[in-house]
Amino acid sequence: FDHAFTLITCTVPGPPPPAFQTALRQVGSVVGHFEWTQGGTGYLANFWSLPLKFVFVSPQFLIVLSESRSDALAFLADFKTDFILVMLVSLSVVILLSLNQIRKSLVPLEKIREGTHRIAMKDFTTRVEVSSRDEFEEVAGSFNAMAGQLGRQFQALAARADIDRDILSVLDVGKIVNTVLTRMRDLLPCDSVSITLRESKTADGATLSVWDGAAERGIHTQAVQLADQELRTLGEKPDRVMTLEGGLAPSLKPLTALGIKSCLILPIVLTQGLPGIIALGYRKSPIFGSEDVLQARQIADQVAVALSNAYETAERKQAEASLQESNRQLKEALTELAAMQKHIVQQERLRALGQMASGVAHDFNNALSPILGFSSILLEDVAQLDDKDKVMKYLQVINTAGKDAANVVSRLREFYRSRNQEETFRPFDLNKLVEQAVTFTQPKWKDQALAGGLTVLVKTELQKVPDLPGNESEMREVLTNLIFNAVDAMPKGGTITLRTSRKDGQVVLEVVDTGTGMTEEVRQRCLEPFFSTKGDRGTGLGLAMVYGIIQRHKGTIDIQSEFGKGTTFAIGFPIEGDQKWEALHTMESPASSRRLRVLVVDDDPLTLMVTAECLTADHQLVETAVNGRDGLQKYQTGQFDLVVTDQGMPEMNGLQLAAAIKQMTPKMPVILLTGYGQALTEDGSAKVIDLVVGKPITKSALKEAIAKVVK
């Protein structure tokens, strides 16, 4: 065909069948084969192209050779039949030859099988006898040699396992040595076995233990010298036979008395060093193989492990004994220390109590100073009573100082009581508090300073700041302590400046002095309790108390000081803290609109008089009783709206009186006046007491208490 599949020539007449042409046109390559069918007969066809373009300048021709499938594959059918016949004949010949050879090999194979079975049963004495003069005879010889080798190895492994078990199961050096001396010969035949062990890691002294197979005396030991040089020499070439006549092993020289000529040296190597050697002695030249030496070397390694365990156990027991002794001594020391500590704590408590008493006296003196000072001014100069403004100012200061003195007692009483996180604070004016503190401390910084020939000026720089929640008396005490400390820090006089301002969401109070200042060490420790630089004049509690009060008010304190240039205390209070506080008007209940008939009971005449006068000044009708029994009699015969009683009274105290009154009139309000503070509210007294008011009392405190209990 040409390139257009036009028929050029054909070996059969007529054009090719349509099925042939269709199959040919479906072929896309230039060489290959295809199949086609005509009239139920299958045909095979091969085709290839002739590239004529480059030689004859003509398109390629396609040549196709086609033949029926049966004619094309006829030669394969003939070949298959002949091949099967040849294979059957060959297989028959091979089977006949194999049967003959099998008959010859079954006998020696059976013998080898029986020998293998006996070896599996640990019978290493069996031998296989084969005289076939062929490969089977060689196999039988190799089998017999293998059986003998296995027998020797099995015996050696059994002996080694026994030795390993015996030496690794004990932690006593003596038992380990005896086991090796008596059992080593089972592993490797020899005339004697010896072990030389160093007695310490530093000294040359060692112990030589020997077992002699030719003697009946068994194991004997003697002291020898095993120097470091000899240990290094023996350790450089381990597992070697050494002649004792060479003098290379002085520690083994006693073996020559037993007739030993040479030894197989097995070093015992531990991680801590080389503590000794095992020596297998021979009177004649030894004969052994590499396997024997390997087994002996492995035993020496196991001995090293066993000795290491024994040494570690001995050291651990010694350490445990030492630890127990140390624990015993420590317990004795702790017992003595506890007794001493108890004594020291007792002394410290007494010292702290004395210091606290000194601090309380200091605070009381601070509170009494304005009371005595201003009252003495009024008493000595009666003419000043005409100046009502000045008298009112003095009386306000005296009243404030008295409240602060009462607060000192309250703090002392509550010193051991933990603060309640839900404690309610009241708002106070910081600027007003600063002015009060300046006036309150005037006898200290002005009068006493002038008396000593010093000039101390106090200035205030007060900006407008919001009210703060807190305890006004405690904050006044903070200012008082800081002013007093500033005065003490200016032995030659100077200026104290008190500033208030609002910075970064805080109200800031600064107390600045121009005194001696503090070193860095003193500045870092000045807030510690009992730390003082005043010697006998100070308790070391003032600034510690200041810090505690500031902490309770959620404030911060920063101290800047330079030695010789003064000190600045900067105290910051959050404007919107998380403290719960309420305004003054929420704390005050509306006063009763009617006059009340009040029974006042107290065994102290002055307190009774003050209480009655305060109530009378508040327009109440008052009747007094001098003790509990007198009060109960007057209550039974009179008509009252309220009972105010003291707690500590002879014969019948306040709680007993209140219980008797409540039994008669359960709804009668009872106010208990006490100097014991809130401790009474925690012992069940709330069942008979409506309100506890701490002494000393004031008119405002009584008025507020009455408003709370009288509906």
C-alpha positions as CSV (number, residue, x, y, z in Angstrom):
1,F,0.0,0.0,0.0
2,D,1.1,3.6,-0.5
3,H,0.7,6.3,2.1
4,A,-3.0,6.7,1.2
5,F,-3.7,2.9,1.8
6,T,-4.1,2.4,-2.0
7,L,-3.2,-1.2,-3.0
8,I,-0.1,-1.4,-5.1
9,T,0.3,-5.2,-5.3
10,C,-1.0,-8.3,-3.6
11,T,0.1,-12.0,-3.7
12,V,-3.6,-13.2,-4.1
13,P,-5.9,-12.1,-6.9
14,G,-8.5,-9.5,-6.2
15,P,-8.6,-6.7,-3.6
16,P,-8.2,-7.5,0.1
17,P,-11.4,-8.3,2.1
18,P,-13.2,-5.3,3.7
19,A,-12.5,-6.7,7.2
20,F,-8.8,-6.7,6.5
21,Q,-8.8,-3.1,5.2
22,T,-10.9,-1.9,8.2
23,A,-8.5,-3.5,10.7
24,L,-5.5,-2.0,8.8
25,R,-6.8,1.6,8.8
26,Q,-7.3,1.4,12.6
27,V,-3.6,0.8,13.2
28,G,-1.8,4.1,14.0
29,S,1.8,3.1,14.1
30,V,4.3,2.3,11.3
31,V,5.2,-1.2,12.5
32,G,3.3,-3.8,14.5
33,H,0.6,-6.5,14.2
34,F,-3.2,-6.9,14.2
35,E,-5.9,-9.5,13.9
36,W,-8.9,-9.7,11.6
37,T,-11.7,-12.2,10.8
38,Q,-13.3,-13.3,7.5
39,G,-16.0,-15.9,7.2
40,G,-15.4,-17.3,10.7
41,T,-11.7,-17.7,10.1
42,G,-9.2,-15.8,12.2
43,Y,-6.1,-14.2,10.6
44,L,-2.9,-12.8,12.0
45,A,-1.1,-9.9,10.2
46,N,2.3,-8.1,10.6
47,F,3.0,-4.8,9.0
48,W,5.9,-2.4,8.6
49,S,6.7,0.7,6.5
50,L,9.5,1.4,4.0
51,P,10.9,4.9,4.4
52,L,11.5,5.8,0.7
53,K,11.2,9.5,1.0
54,F,14.9,10.3,1.6
55,V,16.3,7.9,-1.0
56,F,13.6,7.9,-3.8
57,V,11.9,11.1,-3.0
58,S,8.6,9.1,-2.6
59,P,6.2,8.7,0.3
60,Q,6.6,5.6,2.4
61,F,5.1,2.2,1.4
62,L,3.3,-0.1,3.9
63,I,3.9,-3.9,3.5
64,V,1.5,-6.3,5.2
65,L,1.9,-10.0,5.6
66,S,-1.3,-11.9,6.7
67,E,-1.9,-15.7,7.3
68,S,-4.6,-17.7,8.9
69,R,-4.2,-18.3,12.7
70,S,-4.1,-22.1,12.3
71,D,-1.4,-22.1,9.7
72,A,0.7,-19.5,11.6
73,L,0.6,-21.5,14.9
74,A,0.9,-25.1,13.5
75,F,4.6,-25.4,14.2
76,L,4.0,-24.6,17.9
77,A,1.6,-27.5,18.3
78,D,4.2,-29.9,16.9
79,F,6.9,-28.6,19.2
80,K,4.7,-28.9,22.3
81,T,4.1,-32.6,21.7
82,D,7.8,-33.4,21.1
83,F,8.8,-31.4,24.2
84,I,6.4,-33.3,26.5
85,L,7.8,-36.6,25.4
86,V,11.4,-35.6,25.9
87,M,10.6,-34.3,29.4
88,L,8.8,-37.5,30.5
89,V,11.8,-39.6,29.4
90,S,14.3,-37.3,31.2
91,L,12.2,-37.3,34.4
92,S,12.1,-41.1,34.5
93,V,15.9,-41.3,34.2
94,V,16.4,-38.8,37.0
95,I,14.0,-40.6,39.3
96,L,15.7,-43.9,38.8
97,L,19.1,-42.3,39.5
98,S,17.8,-40.4,42.6
99,L,16.3,-43.5,44.1
100,N,19.6,-45.3,43.9
101,Q,21.5,-42.4,45.5
102,I,18.9,-42.0,48.3
103,R,19.3,-45.7,49.2
104,K,23.1,-45.0,49.7
105,S,22.6,-41.8,51.8
106,L,19.8,-42.9,54.1
107,V,22.0,-45.0,56.4
108,P,24.6,-42.2,57.3
109,L,21.8,-39.6,57.5
110,E,19.9,-41.8,60.0
111,K,23.1,-42.1,62.1
112,I,23.6,-38.3,62.0
113,R,19.9,-37.8,63.0
114,E,20.3,-40.2,66.0
115,G,23.5,-38.4,67.0
116,T,21.7,-35.0,66.8
117,H,18.9,-36.3,69.0
118,R,21.4,-37.5,71.6
119,I,23.1,-34.1,71.6
120,A,19.6,-32.5,72.1
121,M,19.3,-34.8,75.2
122,K,22.6,-33.4,76.5
123,D,24.5,-36.5,75.6
124,F,27.7,-35.2,74.2
125,T,29.6,-38.5,74.3
126,T,27.8,-40.0,71.2
127,R,29.9,-40.5,68.0
128,V,28.7,-41.2,64.4
129,E,30.6,-43.9,62.5
130,V,30.4,-43.7,58.7
131,S,32.9,-45.4,56.3
132,S,31.4,-44.4,52.9
133,R,34.6,-42.7,51.7
134,D,32.6,-39.8,50.4
135,E,31.1,-36.6,51.7
136,F,29.0,-38.4,54.3
137,E,32.2,-39.7,56.0
138,E,33.5,-36.1,56.1
139,V,30.2,-34.8,57.5
140,A,30.3,-37.5,60.2
141,G,33.8,-36.5,61.2
142,S,32.8,-32.8,61.5
143,F,29.8,-33.9,63.5
144,N,31.8,-35.8,66.0
145,A,34.2,-32.9,66.4
146,M,31.3,-30.5,66.9
147,A,29.7,-32.8,69.5
148,G,33.0,-32.9,71.5
149,Q,33.3,-29.1,71.3
150,L,29.7,-28.6,72.4
151,G,30.2,-31.0,75.3
152,R,33.2,-29.0,76.5
153,Q,31.4,-25.7,76.1
154,F,28.3,-26.9,77.8
155,Q,30.3,-28.1,80.8
156,A,32.1,-24.8,80.9
157,L,28.9,-22.8,80.7
158,A,27.3,-24.9,83.4
159,A,30.3,-24.4,85.6
160,R,30.4,-20.7,84.9
161,A,26.6,-20.4,85.5
162,D,27.1,-22.0,88.9
163,I,30.0,-19.7,89.8
164,D,28.1,-16.7,88.6
165,R,25.0,-17.6,90.6
166,D,27.1,-18.2,93.8
167,I,29.1,-15.1,93.6
168,L,26.4,-12.7,92.5
169,S,23.9,-14.0,95.2
170,V,26.1,-12.9,98.1
171,L,27.4,-9.5,99.2
172,D,30.3,-10.7,101.3
173,V,33.8,-10.4,99.9
174,G,35.0,-13.4,101.8
175,K,32.3,-15.7,100.4
176,I,32.9,-14.4,96.9
177,V,36.7,-15.2,97.2
178,N,36.1,-18.7,98.6
179,T,33.6,-19.5,95.8
180,V,36.1,-18.5,93.1
181,L,39.0,-20.3,94.7
182,T,37.1,-23.6,95.0
183,R,35.1,-23.5,91.8
184,M,37.4,-22.0,89.2
185,R,39.2,-25.3,88.6
186,D,35.8,-26.7,87.3
187,L,36.0,-24.2,84.5
188,L,39.7,-24.3,83.6
189,P,42.0,-27.0,84.9
190,C,44.9,-25.7,86.9
191,D,47.1,-26.6,89.9
192,S,46.2,-23.6,92.1
193,V,43.9,-20.6,92.2
194,S,44.7,-17.4,94.0
195,I,43.1,-14.0,94.4
196,T,45.1,-10.9,95.5
197,L,42.9,-7.9,96.6
198,R,44.0,-4.5,97.7
199,E,42.9,-3.5,101.2
200,S,42.4,0.1,100.2
201,K,42.5,2.3,97.2
202,T,45.6,4.2,98.3
203,A,47.8,1.8,100.4
204,D,49.9,-1.0,98.9
205,G,48.8,-3.6,101.4
206,A,46.9,-6.6,100.0
207,T,45.6,-10.0,100.9
208,L,46.7,-13.1,99.0
209,S,44.2,-16.0,99.2
210,V,45.3,-19.3,97.7
211,W,43.7,-22.7,97.0
212,D,46.2,-25.5,96.2
213,G,44.7,-28.6,94.5
214,A,47.6,-30.8,95.6
215,A,47.4,-29.8,99.3
216,E,44.8,-30.8,101.9
217,R,45.0,-27.6,103.8
218,G,42.4,-26.0,101.5
219,I,42.4,-22.2,101.4
220,H,45.0,-20.1,103.2
221,T,45.7,-16.4,103.2
222,Q,48.6,-14.1,103.9
223,A,49.5,-10.4,103.6
224,V,51.5,-9.2,100.6
225,Q,52.3,-5.9,99.0
226,L,50.6,-5.1,95.7
227,A,52.1,-1.9,94.5
228,D,50.6,0.4,91.9
229,Q,53.4,-0.3,89.4
230,E,52.8,-4.1,89.6
231,L,49.0,-3.5,89.1
232,R,49.8,-1.4,86.0
233,T,52.2,-4.0,84.7
234,L,49.7,-6.8,85.2
235,G,46.9,-4.8,83.7
236,E,48.7,-3.8,80.5
237,K,48.6,-7.4,79.1
238,P,45.7,-9.2,80.7
239,D,44.8,-12.9,80.1
240,R,48.5,-13.9,79.6
241,V,50.6,-16.6,81.1
242,M,53.4,-15.1,83.3
243,T,56.4,-17.0,84.5
244,L,56.9,-16.3,88.2
245,E,60.7,-16.6,88.0
246,G,60.8,-13.3,86.1
247,G,60.0,-11.3,89.2
248,L,57.3,-9.2,87.4
249,A,54.7,-10.1,90.0
250,P,56.2,-9.8,93.5
251,S,52.8,-10.3,95.1
252,L,52.6,-13.8,93.7
253,K,56.0,-14.8,94.9
254,P,54.5,-17.0,97.8
255,L,53.1,-19.3,95.1
256,T,56.6,-20.5,94.2
257,A,56.7,-22.3,97.6
258,L,53.9,-24.5,96.3
259,G,55.9,-25.4,93.2
260,I,54.0,-23.1,90.8
261,K,56.1,-22.1,87.8
262,S,53.7,-19.9,85.8
263,C,50.3,-18.3,86.1
264,L,47.5,-17.1,83.9
265,I,46.8,-13.6,85.0
266,L,43.2,-12.3,85.1
267,P,42.9,-8.7,86.3
268,I,39.8,-7.7,88.3
269,V,38.8,-4.3,86.9
270,L,36.3,-2.1,88.6
271,T,35.1,1.4,87.7
272,Q,36.8,2.6,90.9
273,G,40.2,1.2,89.8
274,L,42.1,-2.1,89.7
275,P,41.6,-3.7,93.1
276,G,43.4,-7.0,92.4
277,I,44.1,-10.0,90.2
278,I,43.1,-13.7,89.8
279,A,46.0,-16.0,89.1
280,L,45.6,-19.6,87.8
281,G,48.8,-21.4,88.8
282,Y,50.5,-24.3,86.9
283,R,53.5,-26.5,87.9
284,K,54.0,-27.4,84.2
285,S,53.4,-25.6,81.0
286,P,49.7,-25.1,80.6
287,I,47.7,-26.2,77.6
288,F,44.4,-24.5,76.9
289,G,42.7,-22.8,74.0
290,S,41.3,-19.4,73.4
291,E,37.8,-20.5,74.5
292,D,39.2,-21.5,77.9
293,V,40.8,-18.1,78.4
294,L,37.6,-16.4,77.3
295,Q,35.6,-18.3,79.8
296,A,38.1,-17.4,82.6
297,R,38.1,-13.8,81.5
298,Q,34.3,-13.7,81.7
299,I,34.4,-15.2,85.2
300,A,36.9,-12.5,86.2
301,D,34.5,-9.8,84.9
302,Q,31.6,-11.4,87.0
303,V,33.9,-11.4,90.0
304,A,34.5,-7.7,89.4
305,V,30.7,-7.1,89.3
306,A,30.2,-9.1,92.5
307,L,33.0,-7.4,94.3
308,S,31.7,-4.0,93.2
309,N,28.3,-4.8,94.6
310,A,29.8,-6.1,97.8
311,Y,32.0,-2.9,98.2
312,E,29.0,-0.7,97.5
313,T,26.9,-2.5,99.9
314,A,29.6,-2.3,102.6
315,E,30.0,1.4,101.9
316,R,26.2,1.9,101.9
317,K,25.9,0.1,105.3
318,Q,28.7,2.1,106.7
319,A,27.1,5.3,105.3
320,E,23.7,4.2,106.8
321,A,25.3,3.5,110.1
322,S,27.0,6.9,109.9
323,L,23.7,8.5,108.9
324,Q,21.9,6.9,111.8
325,E,24.6,8.1,114.2
326,S,24.3,11.6,112.6
327,N,20.5,11.4,112.9
328,R,20.8,10.5,116.5
329,Q,23.2,13.4,117.2
330,L,20.9,15.6,115.1
331,K,17.9,14.6,117.2
332,E,19.8,15.4,120.3
333,A,20.9,18.7,118.9
334,L,17.3,19.5,117.8
335,T,16.1,18.6,121.3
336,E,18.6,21.0,122.8
337,L,17.9,23.6,120.1
338,A,14.1,23.3,120.7
339,A,14.7,23.9,124.4
340,M,17.1,26.8,123.7
341,Q,14.6,28.2,121.1
342,K,11.8,28.0,123.6
343,H,14.0,29.9,126.1
344,I,15.0,32.5,123.4
345,V,11.4,32.9,122.3
346,Q,10.3,33.5,125.8
347,Q,13.0,36.1,126.2
348,E,12.1,37.7,122.9
349,R,8.4,37.8,123.9
350,L,9.4,39.6,127.1
351,R,11.6,41.9,125.2
352,A,8.9,42.6,122.6
353,L,6.3,43.1,125.3
354,G,8.6,45.7,126.9
355,Q,9.1,47.3,123.5
356,M,5.4,47.3,122.8
357,A,4.7,48.8,126.3
358,S,7.3,51.5,125.5
359,G,5.6,52.1,122.1
360,V,2.2,52.3,123.8
361,A,3.6,54.8,126.3
362,H,5.0,56.8,123.5
363,D,1.7,56.9,121.7
364,F,-0.1,57.8,124.9
365,N,2.3,60.6,125.6
366,N,1.7,61.8,122.1
367,A,-2.0,61.8,122.7
368,L,-1.7,63.4,126.2
369,S,0.6,66.2,125.0
370,P,-2.1,68.3,123.4
371,I,-4.6,67.4,126.2
372,L,-2.3,68.5,129.0
373,G,-0.7,71.3,126.9
374,F,-3.9,73.1,125.8
375,S,-5.8,72.4,129.1
376,S,-2.9,73.8,131.1
377,I,-2.9,77.0,128.9
378,L,-6.6,77.5,129.6
379,L,-6.2,76.7,133.3
380,E,-3.2,79.0,133.8
381,D,-4.6,81.9,131.7
382,V,-8.3,82.1,132.4
383,A,-8.6,85.2,130.4
384,Q,-8.2,83.2,127.2
385,L,-11.6,81.7,127.9
386,D,-13.2,84.8,126.5
387,D,-11.7,84.0,123.1
388,K,-14.4,81.5,122.1
389,D,-12.7,80.7,118.7
390,K,-9.4,79.8,120.4
391,V,-11.2,77.9,123.2
392,M,-13.2,75.9,120.6
393,K,-10.0,75.2,118.7
394,Y,-8.3,74.0,121.9
395,L,-11.3,71.8,122.9
396,Q,-11.5,70.2,119.5
397,V,-7.8,69.3,119.6
398,I,-8.2,68.0,123.2
399,N,-11.3,65.9,122.1
400,T,-9.4,64.6,119.1
401,A,-6.4,63.6,121.2
402,G,-8.7,61.8,123.6
403,K,-10.2,59.8,120.8
404,D,-6.7,58.9,119.5
405,A,-5.7,57.8,123.0
406,A,-8.8,55.5,123.1
407,N,-7.9,54.3,119.6
408,V,-4.4,53.4,120.9
409,V,-6.0,51.1,123.5
410,S,-8.3,49.6,120.8
411,R,-5.3,48.8,118.6
412,L,-3.4,47.3,121.5
413,R,-6.4,45.1,122.3
414,E,-6.8,44.1,118.7
415,F,-3.1,43.6,118.0
416,Y,-3.5,39.8,117.9
417,R,-6.8,39.9,115.9
418,S,-6.5,39.4,112.1
419,R,-8.1,42.2,110.0
420,N,-11.5,41.5,108.4
421,Q,-11.2,42.0,104.6
422,E,-14.8,43.2,104.6
423,E,-14.1,45.9,107.2
424,T,-16.0,49.1,106.5
425,F,-14.1,52.4,106.1
426,R,-15.5,55.9,106.3
427,P,-14.6,58.8,104.1
428,F,-12.2,61.4,105.5
429,D,-10.8,64.7,104.3
430,L,-7.0,64.2,103.9
431,N,-6.3,68.0,103.9
432,K,-8.2,68.5,107.1
433,L,-6.4,65.6,108.6
434,V,-3.1,67.1,107.7
435,E,-4.0,70.4,109.4
436,Q,-5.2,68.5,112.5
437,A,-2.0,66.6,112.6
438,V,0.1,69.8,112.4
439,T,-1.9,71.3,115.3
440,F,-1.8,68.1,117.2
441,T,1.9,67.8,117.0
442,Q,2.7,71.5,117.7
443,P,3.9,70.8,121.2
444,K,6.5,68.5,119.8
445,W,7.9,70.4,116.8
446,K,7.4,73.9,118.1
447,D,7.3,74.2,121.9
448,Q,9.8,71.5,122.7
449,A,12.1,72.5,119.8
450,L,12.1,76.2,121.0
451,A,12.8,75.0,124.5
452,G,15.9,73.2,123.2
453,G,17.1,76.2,121.2
454,L,16.0,74.8,117.8
455,T,13.8,76.2,115.1
456,V,11.5,73.8,113.3
457,L,9.1,75.1,110.7
458,V,6.2,73.1,109.4
459,K,4.7,74.1,106.0
460,T,1.7,72.7,104.2
461,E,1.1,72.7,100.4
462,L,-2.4,71.3,100.1
463,Q,-4.1,70.9,96.7
464,K,-7.7,69.9,96.4
465,V,-8.1,66.2,96.6
466,P,-11.1,63.9,96.9
467,D,-12.1,62.3,100.2
468,L,-10.5,58.9,100.9
469,P,-12.1,55.8,102.5
470,G,-10.3,54.7,105.7
471,N,-9.8,54.9,109.4
472,E,-9.3,58.6,110.3
473,S,-7.7,57.9,113.6
474,E,-5.2,55.5,112.0
475,M,-4.3,57.9,109.3
476,R,-3.9,60.7,111.9
477,E,-1.5,58.4,113.7
478,V,0.5,57.9,110.4
479,L,0.9,61.6,110.1
480,T,1.8,62.0,113.7
481,N,4.5,59.4,113.5
482,L,6.0,60.8,110.3
483,I,6.1,64.3,111.7
484,F,7.7,63.1,115.0
485,N,10.3,61.1,113.0
486,A,11.0,64.2,110.9
487,V,11.6,66.3,114.0
488,D,13.9,63.6,115.4
489,A,15.8,63.6,112.1
490,M,16.6,67.3,112.4
491,P,18.8,67.7,115.5
492,K,19.8,71.2,114.4
493,G,16.4,72.3,113.3
494,G,14.9,72.6,109.8
495,T,11.8,72.6,107.7
496,I,9.0,69.9,107.4
497,T,6.8,70.2,104.4
498,L,3.5,68.3,104.0
499,R,2.0,68.2,100.5
500,T,-1.1,66.7,99.0
501,S,-1.7,66.2,95.3
502,R,-3.5,64.1,92.8
503,K,-1.2,62.1,90.4
504,D,-1.8,59.2,88.1
505,G,-5.1,58.2,89.6
506,Q,-3.9,58.4,93.1
507,V,-4.0,60.9,96.0
508,V,-0.4,61.5,97.1
509,L,0.7,62.6,100.5
510,E,4.3,63.7,100.9
511,V,6.2,64.4,104.2
512,V,9.5,66.1,103.4
513,D,12.2,67.0,105.9
514,T,15.6,68.7,105.6
515,G,17.2,66.5,108.2
516,T,20.2,64.1,108.3
517,G,18.7,61.7,105.8
518,M,19.4,57.9,105.7
519,T,22.0,55.7,104.3
520,E,20.8,53.1,101.6
521,E,21.1,50.3,104.2
522,V,18.9,52.2,106.7
523,R,16.4,53.2,104.0
524,Q,15.9,49.6,102.9
525,R,15.4,48.4,106.5
526,C,13.6,51.3,108.1
527,L,10.1,49.7,107.7
528,E,11.2,46.5,109.5
529,P,9.7,45.9,113.0
530,F,12.1,46.6,115.9
531,F,14.7,48.3,113.6
532,S,15.7,51.6,115.0
533,T,18.6,54.1,114.7
534,K,17.6,56.0,117.8
535,G,19.1,53.5,120.3
536,D,17.2,53.5,123.7
537,R,15.0,56.4,122.5
538,G,13.2,54.3,119.9
539,T,11.3,51.0,119.7
540,G,11.6,50.4,116.0
541,L,7.8,50.0,115.8
542,G,6.7,53.4,114.5
543,L,7.4,53.1,110.8
544,A,6.5,49.4,110.9
545,M,3.1,50.5,112.2
546,V,2.9,53.2,109.6
547,Y,3.6,50.6,106.9
548,G,0.9,48.2,108.3
549,I,-1.7,51.0,108.3
550,I,-0.9,52.0,104.7
551,Q,-1.2,48.4,103.6
552,R,-4.6,48.0,105.2
553,H,-5.7,51.1,103.3
554,K,-4.5,49.6,100.0
555,G,-1.9,52.3,99.7
556,T,1.8,52.4,98.7
557,I,4.8,54.0,100.4
558,D,7.9,55.2,98.7
559,I,11.0,56.5,100.6
560,Q,13.6,58.7,99.0
561,S,16.5,59.8,101.1
562,E,20.1,60.9,100.8
563,F,22.4,61.0,103.7
564,G,22.9,64.5,104.9
565,K,20.2,66.0,102.6
566,G,16.9,64.9,104.1
567,T,14.1,62.4,103.5
568,T,10.8,62.3,101.6
569,F,8.0,59.9,102.4
570,A,5.5,59.6,99.5
571,I,2.3,57.8,100.3
572,G,-0.2,57.0,97.5
573,F,-3.8,56.1,97.9
574,P,-6.0,54.7,95.1
575,I,-8.9,57.0,94.3
576,E,-11.1,54.1,93.3
577,G,-10.0,51.1,95.4
578,D,-11.8,47.9,96.1
579,Q,-12.3,48.8,99.8
580,K,-15.9,48.8,100.9
581,W,-16.9,52.0,102.6
582,E,-20.0,54.1,103.0
583,A,-20.7,57.7,103.5
584,L,-21.1,59.2,106.9
585,H,-24.8,59.8,106.4
586,T,-25.4,56.1,105.7
587,M,-23.7,55.2,109.0
588,E,-26.0,57.5,111.0
589,S,-29.5,56.4,111.6
590,P,-32.1,59.0,112.2
591,A,-32.3,60.0,115.8
592,S,-35.4,59.2,117.8
593,S,-37.9,62.0,117.9
594,R,-39.0,61.3,121.4
595,R,-37.2,61.5,124.8
596,L,-36.2,58.0,126.1
597,R,-36.2,56.8,129.6
598,V,-32.8,55.3,130.0
599,L,-31.4,53.1,132.9
600,V,-27.6,53.6,133.2
601,V,-25.7,51.0,135.3
602,D,-22.0,51.3,136.1
603,D,-19.9,50.8,139.2
604,D,-17.4,53.5,138.3
605,P,-18.7,56.9,139.5
606,L,-16.9,58.9,137.0
607,T,-17.9,56.8,134.0
608,L,-21.5,56.7,135.4
609,M,-21.5,60.5,135.6
610,V,-20.1,61.0,132.1
611,T,-22.6,58.6,130.6
612,A,-25.5,60.2,132.4
613,E,-24.4,63.7,131.4
614,C,-24.0,62.7,127.7
615,L,-27.5,61.2,127.7
616,T,-29.0,64.2,129.5
617,A,-27.3,66.6,127.0
618,D,-29.0,64.6,124.3
619,H,-32.4,65.3,126.0
620,Q,-32.9,61.8,127.4
621,L,-34.5,61.0,130.8
622,V,-31.8,59.2,132.8
623,E,-31.8,57.1,136.0
624,T,-28.6,55.6,137.4
625,A,-27.6,52.5,139.3
626,V,-24.3,51.8,141.0
627,N,-24.1,48.0,140.3
628,G,-25.9,45.1,138.7
629,R,-28.2,44.2,141.5
630,D,-29.1,47.8,142.1
631,G,-29.9,48.1,138.3
632,L,-32.0,45.0,138.3
633,Q,-34.1,46.3,141.3
634,K,-34.7,49.7,139.7
635,Y,-35.6,48.0,136.4
636,Q,-38.2,45.9,138.1
637,T,-39.8,48.9,139.8
638,G,-39.5,51.4,137.0
639,Q,-40.5,51.9,133.3
640,F,-37.6,52.2,130.8
641,D,-37.1,52.3,127.0
642,L,-33.4,51.5,127.1
643,V,-30.8,50.0,129.3
644,V,-27.1,51.0,129.1
645,T,-24.9,48.9,131.4
646,D,-21.2,48.3,132.1
647,Q,-19.8,44.8,131.8
648,G,-17.3,44.5,134.6
649,M,-19.2,44.9,137.9
650,P,-19.1,42.9,141.2
651,E,-21.8,40.4,142.2
652,M,-23.7,40.7,138.9
653,N,-21.9,41.8,135.7
654,G,-23.4,43.3,132.6
655,L,-24.1,40.1,130.7
656,Q,-25.9,38.6,133.8
657,L,-28.0,41.8,134.2
658,A,-28.9,41.8,130.5
659,A,-29.9,38.1,130.6
660,A,-32.2,38.8,133.6
661,I,-33.7,41.8,131.8
662,K,-34.3,39.9,128.6
663,Q,-35.9,37.1,130.5
664,M,-38.5,39.6,131.8
665,T,-38.7,41.8,128.7
666,P,-37.3,40.0,125.6
667,K,-37.6,43.1,123.4
668,M,-35.9,45.5,125.7
669,P,-32.8,47.0,123.9
670,V,-29.6,46.6,126.0
671,I,-26.4,48.5,125.2
672,L,-23.2,47.1,126.8
673,L,-20.3,49.5,127.6
674,T,-17.0,47.7,127.9
675,G,-13.3,48.2,127.6
676,Y,-12.8,44.6,126.3
677,G,-13.8,45.5,122.7
678,Q,-15.3,43.1,120.2
679,A,-14.1,40.0,122.1
680,L,-17.4,39.9,123.9
681,T,-19.3,39.6,120.6
682,E,-17.7,36.2,119.9
683,D,-18.7,34.3,123.1
684,G,-22.5,34.1,122.6
685,S,-23.3,37.4,124.3
686,A,-25.2,38.5,121.2
687,K,-28.2,36.6,122.5
688,V,-28.8,39.1,125.3
689,I,-26.9,42.2,124.1
690,D,-28.2,44.3,121.2
691,L,-25.0,46.5,120.8
692,V,-21.5,46.6,122.3
693,V,-19.9,50.1,122.6
694,G,-16.3,50.4,123.5
695,K,-15.0,52.7,126.2
696,P,-14.2,55.6,126.5
697,I,-17.6,56.9,125.3
698,T,-18.7,60.1,123.7
699,K,-22.0,61.9,123.2
700,S,-22.0,61.2,119.5
701,A,-21.1,57.5,120.0
702,L,-24.0,57.1,122.5
703,K,-26.4,59.0,120.2
704,E,-25.4,56.8,117.2
705,A,-25.7,53.6,119.3
706,I,-29.2,54.6,120.6
707,A,-30.3,55.3,117.0
708,K,-29.3,51.7,116.0
709,V,-31.1,49.8,118.8
710,V,-34.2,52.0,119.4
711,K,-36.8,51.6,116.6
